[in-house]
Amino acid sequence: MDDQKHLLPGMSRRGFLAGSAIACAGAAVANPALSADAESTNTPPHVEIPPEDYRIQNGRIRQSVMGWCFKPMPTEELIEACHRMGMPAMEGINAKFYPKLREKKMVPAIVGSHGLKKGPVNSDHHAMCIEKMREGIDKAAEFGSPGVIVFTGMREEGISDEQADRNCVECWKKVIPYAEEKKVNLVLEHLNSRDDTHPMKGHPGYYGDDVDHCVELIRKVDSPRMKLLFDIYHVQIMNGDVIRRIRQYKDVIGHYHTAGVPGRGELDDTQEVNFPPILREIVATGYTGFVAQEFIPTWPDKLGALRHAVRLCDV
């Protein structure tokens, strides 16, 4: 559009833009919905949300979604929405809904085990971790999931990095033969320890907060069933150089997560990560596993936000 056509006589383009800015500021004061405080809860005006009947077209990326991000939406509603889009998987939902996924010819993209706080960093936790990982492997094998998510746990006073490494590898080695038998991966998630603003945006004190270090631990386990969960959000915050690291670690990556950085919001242009080239690189590596949307919706239309992300990643 040619802005010059809309200038009043005697008004320069600079004057027009300045006046427009003042008018917009006044509108924001008059209408709280347009204020800066409300920006995070309104869909950006330039964003096109796919229609409700949108379906994945290319399918070169097998997309999943992390269910916890969309609470308090009922899980059944989210399953139906994902099925309508043609998504083959979901994760982060209660296992009681796995039969519902099966009805829809979907699978759990990854199955849970022990939590992220009490992990194998401390050998006192090994019995619990081993039990939970084995339970997860059984559940994954039953419902056709390729992997079980595992964590290092938090740093603990009195445990050196060297001992923590030994403890983690020792614990995973006790479980990996069972994972190999069941043809299920153990997938170690790297998390950022920088963001302390929200309990799910960052995890201060988490031991596995360096993706290069996580890969070292994985390689010490020395099994094709020990993999890395490459969470693009966490990697960008802690390490960066995302595409180069995808190329570098493609042989050990068993799962991906997405989210906008820094806010863990939608995958739009208010965030610093440009996702389409990253997804194209994932395809180029020959990866055939799942990529899960794990952003926390801020737009009023949460399912619209999911459709937007799914279409963006359908490269």
N, C-alpha and C positions, 0 to 999 in steps of 0.2 A: 504494500500500500504506500502511496506517495503522501507523506505527511504534509507537504507544502500545500496540497489542495484544501486542507482543513484549517489553514491559518486565517485569522481575521486580518482585514486591511491594516497595514502598518505594523503587524506583529512579526517578529523574527521567529525562526524555528526554535532558537534557544529560549526565547520568551514563552513560546507555546509550551515547551517541555517543562519549564519552571512552573508555569501556571498549573499545568496538569499535575505536577508533583504536589503542589500546595492543595489542590482540590482533592487529590487522593488522600492526603494526610488528614484533611478536614473530614472526609467521609469515614475514615477509620475511627476518628474520635466520636463522630455521630453514631456510628454503627459498630458496636463491640465485636461483631463477627469479622470485621475487617482489620481489627487491631493486631499488633505484633504478637500479643499473648495468644491470639486465637489461630495464628498461622499454622501451628503444628497440628491443629485438629481440623483443618480445612484442606480439601483437595486443591493442589496448585492449579490456578486457572488455565494454564497451558497444557495440562495433562489430559490425554484422551484415554478414558477408561473403556476397555472392550465391553461389548454388550453382554447381557446375561447368558446368551446362547453361544458365547465364544468357546471354541474348541482348539486345542493344540493342532498346528498344521504340519510342522516339520518333524517333530519327535526325535530329533537327533540327540537331544538332551532328555534323559528320562527323569522327569521332575517329581519331586515329593514336596510335602509341606510339614513343618513342625507344628503339631497341634496346640502346644501350650501358648503359642503366640496369639492365638485367636480366641482364647478364653475371654469372657464367659460364653462364647458361642457354643451351643450343644454340639458334641462331637458328631452325632448323626447328621446334623445339618452340614457340617464341614465335609464329611465324607461324600454326601450327595453332591455338593458343589464341586469337589475335586473330580468326582466321577463324570459329571457333566462336561468338565473341561478336557477330559481324556487323560487325566493324570494317572499313572500306573501304580502309585504308592503314596503312603503317608507314614508319619512317624511321630514320636512324642505323644502318643495317645495310650489310654489304658488298654491293656491286653484283652480285656473283655470285649473290645470292639474289633479284634482281629477277625472273628468269624464274619462280621459285617463286611470287612474289606474283601474277604474271600468270596462272599456273595457277589461282589461287584467286580470280581476278577482283578482285584488289587492286592498288593502285599505290603507288609510293614517294611519300609526301606531300611530301617535299622531298629534293633531291639535294645532296650535298656538293660542295665545290670546294676552294679553298685553306683552310688552317687559320686559326685565330683569332690566332696570334702574328705571323706574317709577312704583313702585309696592305698595302694601297695607301697607308697613311700615309707609307711610304717609297717613293719612286719607283724605287729600286733593285729593288723587288719586283714592279714592274708586269708585266714580261714573264711571270714565273711565275704571277702572279694571273690575268692575261688568259688564259693557256693553260689553267689549271685551270677557270676559269669557263666557257670555251667547251666544254671537255670535259664539264662538268656540264650545260650546256645541251643538248648532243647526247644525253647519257644521259637527261635528263628528257624530251626530245621522243620518244625511242625507246620509253620505258616509260610515257608518259602522266602524268608528274609535272608539276604546275603551276609548280614553282619550283626555284631553285638558291639555297642559302644562301651568303651572303657576309659578310665581316667587315671592320672597319676595320684591324685589327692593333693592336699595342701602341704606346704612346707611345715615341718614341726621342729621345735627347738630341740637341740641336741642331736639331730640327724644331719650329718654332713651331706653335701651333694653326692659325693662318691658312694656313701652308704645308701642314699636314696635311690641312686641308679641301680645298685646291686639288688636292692629290695624289689624294685619294680620288675626288673628283668627276671629275677628268680620267681616271682609270683606268676608272671605271664607264661613262663616256661612250664609251669605246673599245669596250666590249663590248655596250652596250645595243642598238645596231642589230641585232646578231646575235640577241639575246634577242627583240626585236620580230619579227624574221623567223621565228623558230622558235615564236613564241607561248608563251614561257616567261618567268616573272618572275625577276629578281634580287631576293633578299629579304635585307635587311640586318638582322643580329641585334644588338640592344642587349643588353649584358651588364653585370652589376654588378661593380664594382671594390672593394667594401667587404669581402667575406668572404674571408679568407685562411686558413681552416681546412681547406680541402680543394680539390684541383685542379679539381674540377668544380662546386663550390658558389659560387665567385667567382673573378674574374680581375683581381687588382691590376695596374694599369698599362694596362688595355685602354682604347683611345682613345674608342670609342663607348659610353661608360658613362652618358650622359645621353640619355634617350629623346627629349626635345625637340630636342636637337642632332642626333640621328640623323635626325629628320624634316626638319630644315632641309637636311641633306646630300641626302636623297632628293629633296626638291623642287628642289634645284639641278640635279640630273640631268635633271629635266623630261621624264620619260617615264612613261606608264601602266604600263610593265613594271618600274619600280623601286619596290620595296615595302619595308615594315617587318615584321620578325619581332617581334611583340609578345609577349615572354616575361613572363608575369604575375609569375613569381617574381622575375626581375631588376628589373622595373619597380617592384614593391612595395618592394624593398630600396633602390633608388636614388632613386625619384621619388614613389611612392605615388599616391594619388588615381586609382586604377586605372579605375574606371567612367567618371569624367569624361574621362580620357584616351582611353579606347576610343571615346567619343562624338566627341571632338575629332579623332582621327586615323583614323576609320573609312575615309576615302577612300584612305589609303595603306597600311593593314594588309593584308598578304598571307599571314600565317600566325600561329598562336598556339602557345605552349607553356605547360604548367601545372607546378606543383610547390608543395608546402606551404612556407610561410615561418614561421620562419627556417631550419628544418633541411633543406629540400629533400626532406622525407619525404612520406609519404602525405597525401592531401587530407582529413585528419580534423580533429576539433575540438581537437586539441592545437596546431594551427597558427593563425596570426593572420588568414589570408585565408579569407573565406567564399565558396566558389566558385559555388554555384548562382545567386545573383543576378548574378554576373559573366557566367556563361554565358548567362543569360537576356538580359542586355544585348547580348551578342555576337549572339544571334539577332535581337534587336530592330533592330540596325543593318543587317540584311539580308545579313550576311556568309555566304558559301557555301563558303569554303575549309575547310582542315583545322585542327583543334585537337589538338595532340599531348600525350599524357601524358609528362612528362619528370621525374618524381619518382624518387628513389632508394629502392627498397623497404627497409624495416627490419623488416617483419613476417616471421615464418617462412614463411608461405604467400605467396610473391611474386605468383603468378598470382591469388590471392585478393585481394591488395592492388590489383592492376590491375582486377579485376572491380569492386571497390568504387569505385575512381575513375571508371571508365567509367560505372557506373550513376549516380553522383553528378552527372556532367556530362551525362547524357542528359536534359536539361531539356525 
